[in-house]
Amino acid sequence: MQGDIIVYEQPLNEHIRVCLRLEHLFDQVLINIDSTSEWASRTAILSILETVNVIDRPDLKTKLTKALTQHASTLSQLEILPQVDSSKLRSVLGELDRLIDQLYATQGKIGQVLRTNEFLNNVRQHLYNPGGAVNFSNPALQLWLHSPSVNRIEDLQTWFKEFDQIRDVVGLLLRLTRESSVPIEKYADNGFYQQALDPNVSCELVRVAVPIQAKLYPEISVGRHRLSVRFLEPNCHEQGRSKQANSNIKFKLTCCVL
């Protein structure tokens, strides 16, 4: 959300989908990690363990390395253009090379130390039970939450540091993807917008920016040849489905292309 604008995002491939999930979890941790509140500590530790679940896949390093390499290849082709800020470009390419080298050098899964922590594993086993890791099923977590806040904060910071590398990767990939294209003003007639897509151009992320005061949210659908956006009025207090807006909606559309 940016000021009086909400930006809705629709990922179009698996590595961007994973990056957006991780960004969401990292933000949850960062908001709560330094708080003295027991509930904030609970949110932070559960977000850390959900992060472990998201990255618990053998092909993650390969997918992220491939994505970084593609960005490096695309950006390196811009070096010959006179209008490009060569200093900034070299800085980004250097950051890409550094992260690629780090991923290649990483042994085992990312965050492996957290997987071998008995206390964290005990909490993690209860993560998706109905109600989550409640006190009666997880007394070790209950005891940890009642420990001095300075100790909880130190533990959380230590565990979260295991994600430093992947946080850098996710941050750079999303920044380069979001900045790859500029927003274009569009109009949705009676709440519906549609445009053709070039099947030879790889769109990785669709972003739809809408004023908050419009009180609408988009339903984004993207195929190989067509993109459509349907704006809906939320139905939070009554039975029945959300309704499509019947007015002309001005919004900004960004198709982020690698």
FIZANU-549487 format. One record per residue: residue in three letters; x, y, z of N, C-alpha, C in turn. Coordinates in steps of 0.02 Angstrom, whole numbers, padded with zeros to 5 digits, always signed. Atoms other than C-alpha are relative to their C-alpha. Layout:
BEGIN
ALAXYZXYZXYZ;...
//
This chain:
BEGIN
MET+00042-00060+00000+00000+00000+00000+00044+00062+00000;GLN-00040-00060+00006+00068+00170-00049-00045+00061+00009;GLY+00041-00059-00013-00017+00320+00032-00073-00016-00007;ASP+00071+00011+00011-00195+00327-00033-00013-00049-00057;ILE+00005+00049+00054-00161+00191-00163+00016-00070+00027;ILE-00017+00070-00014-00168+00002-00144+00026-00031-00065;VAL-00028+00036+00058-00058-00099-00262-00012-00074+00010;TYR+00013+00073-00001-00122-00275-00295+00047-00033-00049;GLU-00049+00034+00043+00001-00399-00367-00022-00072-00015;GLN+00015+00068+00022-00026-00559-00466+00063-00031-00030;PRO-00060+00032+00027+00128-00670-00488-00018-00048-00056;LEU+00015+00041+00058+00140-00765-00651+00049-00058-00008;ASN-00043+00060+00000+00277-00892-00612+00016-00019+00071;GLU-00008+00028-00067+00331-00997-00466+00051+00038+00042;HIS-00050-00032-00042+00487-00905-00411-00023+00069+00024;ILE+00028-00063-00023+00397-00737-00403-00053-00013+00054;ARG+00050+00018-00051+00255-00821-00307+00034-00015+00067;VAL-00037+00016-00062+00380-00889-00180+00030+00063+00030;CYS-00030-00063-00024+00468-00720-00168-00052+00044+00035;LEU+00052-00041-00031+00304-00631-00129-00022-00029+00067;ARG+00017+00032-00064+00261-00759+00006+00054+00015+00052;LEU-00055-00012-00047+00432-00738+00084+00003+00073+00021;GLU+00001-00071-00017+00423-00548+00076-00053+00014+00053;HIS+00055-00008-00048+00257-00556+00169+00021-00026+00069;LEU-00021+00028-00064+00330-00669+00304+00056+00040+00032;PHE-00055-00041-00027+00489-00565+00322-00028+00064+00031;ASP+00030-00061-00027+00382-00409+00347-00034-00014+00068;GLN+00032+00017-00064+00282-00498+00483+00051-00008+00055;VAL-00053+00008-00050+00442-00545+00573+00027+00068+00021;LEU-00032-00064-00014+00518-00372+00559-00045+00046+00042;ILE+00046-00042-00038+00363-00287+00628-00002-00021+00074;ASN+00010+00027-00068+00361-00400+00782+00064-00020+00037;ILE-00059+00032-00028+00539-00456+00813+00028+00036+00061;ASP-00030-00038-00055+00593-00316+00931-00051+00020+00054;SER+00052-00017-00048+00430-00302+01027+00008-00041+00064;THR-00002+00036-00064+00422-00349+01212-00063-00041+00012;SER+00064+00035-00008+00245-00416+01189+00007-00074-00014;GLU-00001+00072+00012+00221-00604+01205-00036-00017-00065;TRP+00037+00014+00061+00095-00599+01063+00041+00018-00062;ALA-00044-00018+00055+00219-00510+00951+00054-00053-00010;SER-00051+00053+00004+00351-00641+00993-00030-00064-00030;ARG+00034+00058+00029+00224-00778+00952-00007+00008-00075;THR+00008-00013+00072+00187-00698+00783+00067-00006-00036;ALA-00067+00001+00032+00373-00679+00746+00026-00071-00007;ILE-00028+00068+00004+00422-00858+00788-00041-00043-00049;LEU+00040+00039+00047+00275-00931+00692+00013+00021-00072;SER-00017-00024+00068+00318-00822+00541+00068-00028-00021;ILE-00065+00030+00016+00498-00884+00550-00008-00073-00020;LEU+00010+00070+00015+00437-01064+00551-00040-00010-00065;GLU+00035+00003+00065+00316-01032+00407+00049+00014-00056;THR-00052-00013+00050+00466-00962+00313+00040-00064-00014;VAL-00035+00063+00009+00558-01126+00342-00041-00047-00043;ASN+00042+00043+00040+00409-01218+00269-00001+00022-00073;VAL+00002-00026+00069+00405-01105+00115+00064-00018-00037;ILE-00064+00012+00034+00591-01130+00078+00021-00073+00004;ASP-00018+00071-00009+00587-01316+00120-00014-00039-00064;ARG+00008+00034+00064+00602-01373-00060+00069-00006-00032;PRO-00068+00012+00025+00755-01448-00146+00020+00042-00060;ASP-00016-00036+00061+00742-01345-00305+00001+00076+00009;LEU+00006-00072-00010+00730-01173-00224+00063+00037-00021;LYS-00062-00034+00018+00913-01126-00241+00009+00003-00076;THR-00007+00002+00073+00912-01180-00423-00045+00051-00034;LYS+00047-00047+00030+00757-01077-00464+00022+00073+00012;LEU-00021-00069-00016+00822-00921-00375+00064+00018-00038;THR-00062-00012+00037+00995-00938-00455-00015+00013-00074;LYS+00019-00009+00070+00915-00955-00627-00031+00069-00011;ALA+00033-00066+00006+00808-00800-00597+00051+00056+00004;LEU-00052-00051-00006+00958-00697-00540+00043+00002-00063;THR-00041+00004+00061+01059-00757-00690-00035+00032-00059;GLN+00039-00030+00055+00919-00707-00810+00000+00076+00005;HIS-00001-00073-00009+00912-00533-00735+00069+00028-00018;ALA-00068-00022+00015+01102-00518-00747+00011+00003-00076;SER-00008+00003+00073+01097-00570-00930-00038+00057-00034;THR+00041-00053+00030+00957-00448-00972+00031+00069+00012;LEU-00027-00066-00017+01036-00301-00881+00068+00013-00032;SER-00067-00009+00031+01210-00331-00952-00006+00024-00072;GLN+00010-00023+00068+01138-00298-01125-00014+00074-00005;LEU+00015-00072-00001+01094-00121-01071+00063+00043+00004;GLU-00061-00039-00011+01276-00071-01043+00019+00043-00060;ILE-00021-00037+00060+01296-00012-01223-00045+00061-00014;LEU+00046-00055+00012+01148+00109-01212+00024+00064+00033;PRO-00028-00062-00028+01204+00290-01188-00043+00032+00055;GLN+00044-00032-00050+01051+00341-01084-00001-00037+00067;VAL+00000+00040-00062+01084+00208-00951+00052+00027+00049;ASP-00047-00020-00053+01164+00258-00786+00048-00058+00012;SER-00047+00056-00002+01318+00149-00801+00023-00017+00070;SER-00022+00012-00069+01370+00171-00620-00052-00040+00038;LYS+00053+00037-00034+01202+00113-00554-00007-00070-00028;LEU+00005+00065+00031+01197-00029-00679+00055-00046+00024;ARG-00056+00042-00024+01369-00092-00628-00011-00021+00073;SER+00014+00016-00069+01315-00085-00446-00050-00058+00005;VAL+00051+00053-00001+01161-00192-00480+00029-00066-00026;LEU-00031+00061+00028+01260-00315-00587+00048-00031+00051;GLY-00045+00025-00052+01389-00329-00447-00039-00035+00055;GLU+00042+00031-00052+01251-00366-00321-00027-00067-00025;LEU+00025+00063+00028+01178-00498-00437+00055-00054+00001;ASP-00055+00048+00001+01348-00582-00459+00016-00025+00070;ARG-00015+00020-00070+01377-00581-00270-00051-00051+00025;LEU+00052+00045-00024+01210-00664-00233+00001-00067-00037;ILE-00006+00063+00038+01232-00793-00372+00056-00042+00028;ASP-00057+00036-00029+01402-00840-00302-00016-00029+00068;GLN+00019+00023-00066+01331-00853-00127-00046-00061-00003;LEU+00046+00056+00007+01191-00968-00182+00037-00063-00023;TYR-00039+00057+00023+01313-01080-00275+00042-00030+00057;ALA-00044+00022-00054+01423-01088-00120-00038-00029+00060;THR+00040+00024-00057+01280-01130+00000-00007-00075-00002;GLN+00006+00073-00005+01286-01310+00057-00067-00018+00032;GLY+00064+00022-00029+01121-01399+00091-00055+00051-00012;LYS+00057-00045+00007+00954-01311+00109+00013+00065+00036;ILE-00004-00065-00033+00939-01128+00154-00035-00005+00068;GLY+00030+00003-00066+00906-01109+00341+00005-00067+00033;GLN-00005+00068-00026+00965-01285+00381+00009-00001+00076;VAL-00010-00002-00073+01018-01234+00558-00066+00000+00037;LEU+00065-00003-00033+00836-01197+00600-00036-00067-00002;ARG+00032+00066+00006+00782-01370+00541+00027-00050+00051;THR-00030+00047-00048+00898-01454+00666-00008+00024+00072;ASN+00013-00026-00067+00839-01351+00815-00060-00037+00029;GLU+00053+00043-00027+00735-01469+00924-00060+00042+00023;PHE+00055-00041-00024+00633-01330+01005-00042+00026-00059;LEU+00037-00026+00058+00588-01251+00837-00037-00055-00037;ASN+00034+00056+00033+00547-01420+00762-00062-00021+00037;ASN+00058+00017-00040+00430-01456+00906-00058+00048-00013;VAL+00051-00050+00014+00337-01293+00876-00025-00008-00072;ARG+00017+00005+00071+00340-01319+00688-00049-00057-00013;GLN+00044+00057+00009+00252-01487+00703-00073+00017+00014;HIS+00068-00018-00019+00099-01401+00777-00026+00060-00040;LEU+00015-00063+00033+00098-01254+00655-00068-00001-00035;TYR+00061+00002+00040-00048-01313+00549-00056-00041+00033;ASN+00056+00029-00037-00153-01397+00684-00056+00051+00005;PRO+00055-00049-00011-00326-01319+00709+00016+00045+00060;GLY-00018-00046-00054-00291-01164+00812+00075+00013+00004;GLY-00072-00011-00001-00104-01177+00778+00034-00030+00061;ALA-00040+00025-00056+00027-01202+00913-00028+00027+00066;VAL+00033-00023-00061-00088-01182+01063+00038-00025+00062;ASN-00040+00013-00060-00023-01188+01242-00004-00073+00023;PHE+00006+00067-00028-00092-01358+01293+00037-00052-00041;SER-00035+00049+00042-00011-01445+01145+00074+00016-00006;ASN-00069-00019+00009+00153-01352+01154+00026+00039+00061;PRO-00023-00034-00062+00210-01315+01333+00069+00032-00006;ALA-00067-00030+00008+00389-01281+01275-00006+00071-00029;LEU+00011-00067+00028+00326-01134+01171-00029+00046+00053;GLN+00030-00041-00053+00221-01073+01318+00053+00024+00049;LEU-00055-00019-00044+00376-01075+01429+00043+00054-00032;TRP-00043-00048+00035+00479-00982+01298-00034+00069-00003;LEU+00036-00063+00004+00344-00849+01280-00002+00036+00067;HIS-00001-00031-00067+00351-00819+01469+00071+00016+00024;SER-00069-00018-00019+00540-00797+01469+00008+00075-00008;PRO-00010-00073+00006+00610-00619+01485+00002+00022-00073;SER+00006-00024+00069+00576-00516+01329+00068+00009-00033;VAL-00067-00009+00029+00762-00478+01306+00027-00065-00026;ASN-00022+00066+00023+00795-00665+01290-00037-00021-00063;ARG+00039+00018+00059+00653-00691+01167+00024+00039-00061;ILE-00023-00043+00056+00711-00545+01059+00068-00024-00026;GLU-00066+00025+00021+00889-00612+01058-00007-00065-00040;ASP+00011+00063+00036+00828-00786+01005-00028+00014-00070;LEU+00032-00015+00064+00718-00714+00868+00050+00031-00050;GLN-00049-00032+00043+00858-00606+00799+00052-00051-00025;THR-00048+00052+00020+00977-00756+00798-00030-00045-00054;TRP+00033+00044+00049+00852-00866+00706-00012+00037-00066;PHE+00016-00038+00060+00801-00729+00584+00062+00014-00043;LYS-00063-00013+00036+00983-00698+00538+00016-00056-00050;GLU-00011+00055+00047+00983-00868+00453-00030+00014-00069;PHE+00032-00017+00064+00876-00789+00316+00033+00060-00034;ASP-00030-00060+00029+00994-00643+00280+00013-00006-00075;GLN-00017+00009+00071+01052-00715+00115-00063-00001-00044;ILE+00059+00005+00043+00881-00761+00048-00041+00064+00003;ARG+00034-00066-00003+00810-00594+00108+00030+00046-00052;ASP-00033-00041+00051+00939-00508-00002-00022-00021-00070;VAL+00019+00026+00066+00894-00621-00149-00072+00021-00016;VAL+00070-00017+00010+00707-00595-00129-00009+00075-00011;GLY+00005-00073+00006+00726-00408-00105+00022+00025-00068;LEU-00026-00023+00065+00831-00386-00262-00044-00024-00058;LEU+00042+00026+00054+00725-00500-00372-00066+00039-00006;LEU+00063-00036+00003+00564-00412-00324+00010+00073-00021;ARG-00013-00070+00019+00641-00239-00341+00012+00005-00075;LEU-00014-00002+00072+00709-00276-00516-00062-00015-00040;THR+00061+00018+00036+00545-00356-00568-00049+00058+00001;ARG+00048-00055-00006+00437-00213-00503+00021+00061-00039;GLU-00025-00060+00034+00549-00081-00581+00013-00012-00074;SER-00016+00017+00069+00562-00170-00749-00047+00035-00050;SER+00048-00034+00043+00408-00079-00819-00032+00058+00037;VAL+00032-00059-00031+00316+00084-00788-00076-00010+00001;PRO+00074+00005-00003+00132+00095-00733-00031+00040-00057;ILE+00037-00033+00053+00010+00142-00871-00072+00009+00022;GLU+00069-00014-00020-00157+00225-00838-00049-00034-00047;LYS+00050+00036+00039-00305+00120-00894-00069+00015+00028;TYR+00069-00007-00022-00495+00123-00883-00035-00067-00007;ALA+00040+00061+00002-00607-00023-00841-00073+00020-00010;ASP+00070-00017+00016-00777-00001-00925-00047-00045+00039;ASN+00046+00039-00043-00913-00054-00803+00037-00052+00041;GLY-00038+00043-00046-00779-00129-00693+00039-00055-00034;PHE-00036+00055+00034-00698-00237-00828+00049+00029-00051;TYR-00052-00021+00048-00535-00216-00925+00032-00063-00029;GLN-00033+00057+00033-00453-00331-01051+00048+00025-00053;GLN-00047-00018+00052-00301-00322-01163+00036-00063-00025;ALA-00037+00056+00029-00206-00437-01280+00072+00001+00024;LEU-00070+00006-00019-00033-00500-01233+00041-00031-00056;ASP-00047+00031+00048+00117-00543-01340+00026-00064+00030;PRO-00021+00064-00030+00148-00729-01309+00076-00009+00000;ASN-00073+00005+00002+00333-00702-01350+00034+00042+00054;VAL-00027-00042-00053+00355-00579-01206-00018-00031+00068;SER+00011+00034-00064+00376-00654-01033-00017+00051+00055;CYS+00022-00043-00055+00273-00558-00905+00004-00041+00065;GLU-00011+00037-00062+00321-00607-00728-00048+00020+00056;LEU+00040-00027-00054+00209-00498-00620-00046+00053-00027;VAL+00048-00052+00018+00051-00396-00646-00016+00040+00063;ARG+00015-00044-00056+00023-00246-00533-00058+00046-00019;VAL+00058-00042+00012-00142-00154-00520-00005+00049+00059;ALA+00002-00052-00052-00146+00012-00424-00068+00034-00002;VAL+00067-00027-00005-00314+00074-00363-00004+00046+00061;PRO+00009-00042-00059-00361+00220-00249-00041-00036+00054;ILE+00035+00032-00055-00417+00161-00077-00073+00021+00002;GLN+00069-00025-00005-00572+00271-00085-00047-00031-00050;ALA+00044+00034+00047-00636+00172-00233-00035-00059+00032;LYS+00029+00056-00037-00671+00029-00111-00015-00059-00046;LEU+00005+00055+00047-00641-00100-00246+00063-00041+00002;TYR-00060+00041+00007-00523-00245-00269-00002-00036-00067;PRO+00000+00030+00066-00467-00325-00433+00004-00076+00002;GLU-00008+00071+00013-00488-00503-00491+00040-00004-00065;ILE-00046-00002+00058-00339-00526-00608+00006-00069-00030;SER-00006+00063+00036-00336-00662-00739+00048+00010-00059;VAL-00051-00007+00052-00187-00688-00854+00012-00067-00034;GLY-00016+00059+00041-00167-00813-00995+00058+00016-00046;ARG-00056-00010+00046-00039-00832-01131-00013+00058-00048;HIS+00016-00049+00051-00131-00715-01250-00041+00059+00026;ARG+00048-00051-00022-00244-00608-01140+00006+00013+00075;LEU+00002-00021-00070-00250-00512-00977-00067+00034+00013;SER+00063-00033-00017-00412-00463-00892+00000+00018+00074;VAL+00007-00024-00069-00453-00365-00734-00073+00016+00011;ARG+00070-00013-00018-00624-00367-00654-00001+00031+00070;PHE+00002-00034-00065-00657-00245-00512-00064-00018+00037;LEU+00055+00024-00040-00768-00307-00372-00011+00044+00061;GLU+00017-00034-00063-00859-00224-00229-00002-00053+00055;PRO-00002+00052-00052-00820-00321-00069-00068-00007+00035;ASN+00063+00014-00034-00966-00404+00019+00017-00030+00068;CYS-00027+00023-00064-00904-00414+00198-00054-00012+00053;HIS+00050+00000-00053-01067-00397+00295-00065-00034-00019;GLU+00062+00031+00022-01201-00483+00192+00015-00066-00033;GLN-00007+00063+00035-01232-00653+00119+00003+00013-00075;GLY-00005-00008+00072-01194-00679-00065+00070+00019-00021;ARG-00066-00012+00028-01046-00650-00178+00013+00074-00011;SER-00018-00068+00017-00951-00490-00212-00026+00016-00070;LYS+00029-00020+00064-01025-00391-00357+00051+00040-00041;GLN-00043-00039+00044-00935-00321-00508-00023+00073+00000;ALA+00015-00072+00001-00925-00131-00508-00036+00017-00066;ASN+00037-00019+00061-01046-00049-00631+00019+00070-00024;SER-00024-00066+00022-00946+00112-00654+00065-00008-00037;ASN-00065+00001+00034-00792+00157-00757+00054+00015+00051;ILE-00052-00003-00052-00637+00131-00650+00066+00021-00031;LYS-00067-00019+00021-00474+00224-00676+00051-00034+00045;PHE-00051+00035-00039-00323+00123-00621+00066+00001-00038;LYS-00065+00005+00033-00139+00097-00660+00021-00073-00004;LEU-00019+00069+00014-00077-00065-00736+00074-00004-00016;THR-00071+00013+00016+00102-00129-00737+00009-00073-00016;CYS-00018+00068+00019+00152-00285-00832+00077-00005+00004;CYS-00072+00002-00012+00325-00322-00763+00032-00055-00043;VAL-00029+00045+00049+00427-00402-00902+00075-00006+00011;LEU-00072+00011-00009+00599-00480-00882+00036+00020-00064;
//
